[in-house]
Amino acid sequence: MDYTDKGSSRVVYLSAMKAYCEFTGLNPKELIDEAEEDRKKPVRQQGMPEMRLAEFFE
């Protein structure tokens, strides 16, 4: 098995990203925008993107 096969990794990453976008109902740009906006909030109000990601893996 060739562990340097970047093509198979790409397929896995794209598949995971597609599944996560379907789960959240957001596209990749919206996910980035959400994360950037979250970082502008006070520390105690941050964390929604991380909480959603944890839910995805449950």
N, C-alpha and C positions, 0 to 999 in steps of 0.2 A: 504494500500500500504506500502510495506517495503522499507524505504528509505536507508537501509543499503545494498541493493542488488547490490553488486559490479559487478556482472555478466552483468547486463543490462548497467551499466556505461561503462564497458569494450567494449561492442558491439558498443555503440554510439561513443566512442573515436576511436576505430579501423575504423569504418565507415568514420568518419571525416578525419582521417589520410589518408585513402585510397583515398578519394575524393581530398584532398589537393595534394597528390602525383601525381594523374592523372592530376590535374590542372597545376602543375609546371613541370611535366615531369621528376621529380627527385625522387629517392628513399629516405627512411629515413636517411640513412648514408650520402647521398649527401646533404640533407638538413642541417644536422649537420655540415658537412664540409664547406658548404657555409656560415653558420652563424659564424663559427670559423674564417674563412678567412676574413669575413666582419669586425669582431672585431679588426683585425690587421691593418685595414686601418685608415688613419687620420679621426677624428670625422666628418669632413664635407663631407667625401666620404662614410660614413657608411649609412646603412639603406635599402639596397635592399631587404633583407629578409622581413623586416617589410612592405615595400611598396607592395611586392607581396602578403603578407597576407591580407593587406587591400583590394587589388583588388579582392582577392578570395571572400571576404564578400560583395562585391558590387553587 
